[in-house]
Amino acid sequence: MIKLFVGLGNPGPDYEDTRHNAGFWWVDALARELKASLVMERGFQGLVGRSGSGTATVWLLEPQTFMNLSGRSVAQLARFYKIKPEEILVVHDELDIPPGEAKLKFGGGHAGHNGLRDIHAQLGTDQYWRLRLGIGHPGDRAEVANWVLKRPAPDQRSAMEACIERTLKAAPEFIAGDMPKATQMVHTTKPPRPKPPRPAQTPPAPPT
């Protein structure tokens, strides 16, 4: 069961529309879906939203610490509300996936992503969920820092927004803890084929 949804990005208008903020875009969309307001909470160094009540409470978080210090915010909120690492879903941009696609993953390395690197360090574990939103790769490692801090081309942005809309449909499964179903929904990029219509049955001939 996911109790904390974390979107990664950088604060401020200069970064708002850059590829590195894809995680913020996803959590913004989830907040609209859940009708939850994101409000700055100084104690957690981030924008925090809440939906539900009691044991069914779901938290939304966008750290405002800049990407490479994201873990501070995540760890503070998780420890305060006694949320286990395996109950956390971190949504972030992913270079190794093309725009318009996404992958769900549990545990594993940070692959050089500075936000994940700090979350690993602050939580003391890699055993949390990640929703990896594709932003594509510039083709040259030397260009990566520049690439993530630039706005995607209009067609890439459209593909990313469609991906966010599609993967957001898995939110009820995330919250319910049905991660196999959520994984299937996230990894399916094409709608299922409609079943062919059943042939009409010929009515029996009337008795003579």
KALINVEN-V338927 format. One record per pair of residues at least 24 apart in sequence whose ideal C-beta (glycine too) atoms are under 6 Angstrom apart, sorted by sequence separation. I is the first residue (numbers start at 0). J is the second residue. D is the distance in Angstrom with one decimal. If there is no record, write none. Layout:
# KALINVEN-V338927
{{I,J,D} {I,J,D}}
This chain:
# KALINVEN-V338927
{{35,59,5.9} {4,29,6.0} {104,129,4.9} {44,71,6.0} {45,72,4.2} {103,130,5.7} {44,72,4.4} {30,59,5.6} {43,72,5.7} {102,131,4.7} {101,132,5.2} {43,75,5.1} {26,59,5.5} {43,76,4.5} {100,133,4.5} {26,61,5.6} {96,131,5.9} {98,133,5.3} {97,133,5.0} {96,133,3.2} {98,135,5.2} {23,61,5.4} {84,122,5.3} {93,131,3.7} {97,135,5.2} {84,124,5.2} {87,127,4.4} {88,128,4.3} {89,129,5.0} {90,130,4.5} {92,132,5.8} {93,133,5.5} {85,126,5.7} {84,126,5.1} {88,130,6.0} {92,134,4.6} {94,136,4.8} {84,127,4.4} {69,114,4.3} {73,118,5.3} {67,113,4.2} {66,113,5.2} {70,117,3.6} {74,121,3.9} {66,114,4.7} {69,117,5.3} {70,118,4.2} {74,122,5.6} {68,117,5.8} {69,118,5.9} {67,117,5.9} {70,120,5.7} {71,121,5.9} {70,121,3.1} {10,63,4.4} {3,58,4.7} {4,59,5.1} {5,60,4.9} {6,61,4.9} {9,65,5.5} {9,66,5.4} {98,155,4.2} {99,158,3.3} {98,158,4.3} {98,159,5.1} {101,162,5.4} {7,69,5.6} {99,162,5.1} {25,90,4.4} {101,166,5.1} {5,73,5.5} {22,90,4.3} {22,91,4.6} {21,92,4.2} {19,92,5.6} {18,92,5.5} {3,82,4.9} {103,182,4.8} {2,82,4.9} {103,185,4.5} {2,86,4.4} {3,87,4.7} {4,88,5.3} {5,89,4.6} {6,90,5.0} {7,91,4.3} {101,185,5.4} {1,88,4.7} {100,188,5.9} {7,114,4.1} {21,132,4.4} {18,134,4.2} {57,174,5.8} {19,147,4.2} {18,147,5.0} {19,148,5.9} {17,148,5.2} {17,150,5.8} {18,151,5.5} {16,150,4.8} {28,163,5.5} {25,163,5.2} {24,163,5.9} {28,167,5.5} {1,173,4.3} {1,174,5.9} {0,176,3.6}}
